[in-house]
Amino acid sequence: PNPSYTQVYIDWHAELFNFFITDLAGKIVKSGSGHSKIEVDLSQIRTGQYVLEVSNAKDRITRKLTIY
């Protein structure tokens, strides 16, 4: 898991990508898009376990995310 307090950084090899943060029940709590590198504000999300998915037309990664 990737621990975080108020932000997470996404550094993606593609020019354009989408991201989704979901709770363990699958509900999307935050989503957006970016170019290469972005900083995502997590300050409005409750502490707990989440899943971060980053994807573009060709690739997709999924990582566990713990917010403190």
C-alpha positions as CSV (number, residue, x, y, z in Angstrom):
1,P,0.0,0.0,0.0
2,N,1.0,3.6,-0.6
3,P,0.5,5.7,2.6
4,S,-0.6,9.3,2.1
5,Y,-1.9,12.1,4.3
6,T,-3.2,14.9,2.1
7,Q,-1.9,14.3,-1.5
8,V,-0.7,11.7,-3.9
9,Y,1.5,12.2,-6.9
10,I,0.9,10.4,-10.2
11,D,3.8,10.2,-12.6
12,W,2.5,8.4,-15.7
13,H,4.4,7.7,-18.9
14,A,1.5,8.7,-21.1
15,E,0.7,12.3,-22.2
16,L,-2.9,11.9,-21.1
17,F,-4.4,9.6,-18.5
18,N,-7.4,9.2,-16.3
19,F,-7.4,8.3,-12.6
20,F,-10.0,6.9,-10.2
21,I,-9.8,6.5,-6.4
22,T,-12.4,4.0,-5.2
23,D,-13.3,2.8,-1.7
24,L,-13.2,-0.9,-1.0
25,A,-16.9,-1.2,-2.0
26,G,-16.0,0.1,-5.4
27,K,-17.6,3.6,-5.0
28,I,-15.6,6.3,-6.8
29,V,-14.6,8.9,-4.2
30,K,-12.3,11.0,-6.6
31,S,-11.5,11.0,-10.3
32,G,-9.9,13.2,-12.8
33,S,-7.3,13.3,-15.6
34,G,-3.9,14.7,-16.2
35,H,-0.8,15.0,-18.4
36,S,2.4,13.1,-17.4
37,K,2.6,14.3,-13.8
38,I,-0.1,15.6,-11.4
39,E,-0.7,16.1,-7.7
40,V,-4.0,14.9,-6.4
41,D,-5.5,16.5,-3.3
42,L,-6.8,13.9,-0.8
43,S,-7.7,16.3,2.0
44,Q,-11.5,15.8,1.5
45,I,-11.3,12.0,1.6
46,R,-11.7,10.1,4.9
47,T,-8.9,8.0,6.3
48,G,-9.0,4.4,5.2
49,Q,-8.1,1.9,2.5
50,Y,-8.7,2.8,-1.2
51,V,-7.8,1.7,-4.6
52,L,-6.0,4.0,-7.1
53,E,-6.5,3.1,-10.8
54,V,-4.6,5.0,-13.5
55,S,-5.2,4.3,-17.2
56,N,-5.0,5.5,-20.7
57,A,-6.1,3.9,-24.0
58,K,-3.3,1.3,-23.8
59,D,-2.4,0.7,-20.2
60,R,-3.9,0.4,-16.7
61,I,-2.4,0.1,-13.3
62,T,-4.1,-0.5,-9.9
63,R,-2.5,0.2,-6.5
64,K,-3.7,0.1,-2.9
65,L,-3.8,3.4,-1.3
66,T,-3.9,4.1,2.5
67,I,-5.0,7.5,3.6
68,Y,-4.1,8.6,7.2
